[in-house]
């Protein structure tokens, strides 16, 4: 994608709190007493946060039994300044999207004191439109209220980022690729917020050869048949690059690209078949958790797991 992206990870501020949900929501944008922590990360590995949690628990016990609607939570805070590409995008009136890659427990978020969104669970990325919340100031403040949950690892355990999108941009690209053993086929749907034309191209990255291209109006379904592509298999995971561009009278507005594998996977009474041949599943169950960092698993460790699976002939993974 050509969209400017700024990472908001590294050092944040955090504090442990307790009270009713309404009290904590009112308190979060104005909280000022913090300790430092690292994002992505797990708060249980943060000694300062653990001590503050213990102080909050003892204070609640000293006041007597907590109210039935009292909850424990963490307030996290991050100040940031736009980098040059994002600043330019703001001046051009582009949409700003704040994305939390992963977190545990219900999350409430504020930008520059304005509430921007809530998400009940963060085991898939959560994105919020923060365009209207950003104030015309040099620096900005992101505040997060993260409620405790039954999950043992609390915190923002994936990257946090801010992305700029043009007013007319690509919202989603939905390709369906298949291969019948002779040739490939592709059905493509592109969802946009505007624009006049969607240009799509399929490229063989090895030889930089354009295999197919088409032009359609936004949200129109495009189809291709008899594509001269190599079928994907676990032994030969051939991939092709799909490039989708949104245009209007002024030119290119947005571009998204992704890798595609062409395969025909079917379920029959006799079992699964890949490209017409019986497929035996050799699977493992993978927990997205590290013995040292909890749910804050870094990309090199994820890649190590993938390499291990390939070396041992694994072709199916159940993720928890």
Helices and strands as residue ranges (DSSP letters): E 5-7, E 10-20, H 21-28, E 35-39, G 43-45, H 47-62, E 70-80, H 84-91, E 95-100, E 107-111, E 114-119, E 126-129, E 140-147, E 160-165, E 170-179, E 184-192, E 197-204, E 209-216, E 222-227, E 240-248, E 251-260, E 265-268, E 271-274, E 277-278, E 283-286, H 299-311, E 316-319
